[in-house]
């Protein structure tokens, strides 16, 4: 059984702490090297990217565990300089201000080639930063929102940030590519999958996405140690806000990303394995009902 934590507070830092606590806390051990990966695919502010306050809250939660090292790292889309993107968004400044040990971009790091056994949609494998092998615990900070071609982008898709530019060019952007795109997204989680997710739903796009779209502001932070539970709950939240037909009209479990992730054993297999706990979430029963 996996517990999802949902919190809404005017103080985002409190929302982060409460959501993490409701989800059972982080599994960090004293002395661990901890990697925090915000979403900074483009320089578009939240919900185009992770809110700086969500990053700040995540860093402070990690510090409670006395880690040996905290690293903040990300890679933006292929045509962008990630350091410039992080600085424009204010994420770099937050990481510096909170005293993390290192801020990295995956743009020019040495990479290793991986060919996960069940990554059938990646016939030539993909390249990932070599340093990931030295990380003890990883936290992803995805944004809960729609995506114009992948249908949605949350915890599973956040993993694409560890792939190289040439790998991303294999992704099948375009209408009618939902199944292949979803499979590739799920299969990218077969290596170095994050241990915990603190998802930013302070603001969401409920149409289009990932960098522009119809804006809603639920003011929620979602926390989970399970990527499938994270994403189906995020989809359920989008349903309560009113979203695109491919999400609104279908079971959260019918989405290509989710179906492939379940097949791969990346997390929970069904609704019965999820418990939802919330604080300040008046619509929590609607969210739970939408998990069907």
C-alpha positions, 0 to 999 in steps of 0.5 A, a space after each residue: 500500500 502506498 500513501 499519497 500526501 496532498 496539502 494546500 496552504 498559502 505558505 508553499 513551504 508548509 504545503 511541501 512539508 505537510 505533503 511529505 509527512 502525510 506520504 510517510 516522509 523521505 527515505 533518506 539516510 544520514 550521510 546520503 548523497 541526495 539529488 533533487 531534480 526540478 522541472 526546467 525544460 524551458 524558461 517558462 515560469 510555473 506551471 511551465 516549470 517547477 515553482 522556486 518555492 517548491 524547490 526551496 521546500 524540498 531542499 529544506 526537507 532533505 536537510 532534516 535528514 542530515 545528508 552528506 551532500 545535496 545536488 540540484 541538477 536538471 537538463 532543459 530541452 535540446 536547444 536551450 542552455 540549462 544554466 541560463 534557464 535555471 537562473 531565469 526561473 530563479 531555481 539556481 538562485 534558490 539552490 544557492 541561497 539554500 546552500 546546496 553543495 552542488 548545482 549541475 546541468 546534464 548538458 555536458 556531463 560524461 554519459 554512459 550508454 544503457 540498454 534496459 532489458 525491457 526498453 523495447 521502444 528504445 531499440 538502441 538504448 539511451 545515454 544517461 549522466 554517469 554520476 547518477 551511479 554515485 547518487 544514493 537518493 533522488 527526488 523529482 519535482 515534476 509539475 502536474 499538467 497536460 502535454 500537447 502530445 504526450 497527453 500529460 507530463 508528471 513523474 514518469 515523464 520527468 525522467 526524460 530529463 536524464 536522457 541525452 539530446 540525441 535520445 530526445 530527438 527519438 521521441 515521437 512528437 505529433 498527433 496519434 503518437 500517444 502509445 509509442 510516446 507513452 511507452 518510451 516515457 515509461 521505459 526511461 524509468 527502468 534506470 535511475 528512477 527517482 525514490 520520491 516525488 514532490 509534485 507541484 500543483 500550485 499552478 497547472 495547465 489543464 489544456 495544451 502544455 507543457 509551457 503554455 495552456 489553460 491555467 488553473 491554480 489549485 494551490 496543491 503540493 502532492 508527495 509520493 514515493 511511488 511514480 505510478 501513484 503520483 501520476 494517477 493522482 495527478 491525473 485525478 486532480 486534473 479531472 476535477 479541474 476540467 481538462 482535455 478529453 483524453 484525460 477527462 473521458 478515460 480512466 487514469 489507468 488507461 493512459 499509455 504511460 500508466 499502462 506501460 509503467 504498470 506492465 514494467 512493475 514501476 509502482 502500484 498496479 491498481 487503485 486498491 494499492 493507493 491511500 490518499 491523505 490530505 490537509 486543506 483539500 476540500 475536494 479530496 473526495 472528488 480526487 479519490 473518486 477520479 482515481 477509478 
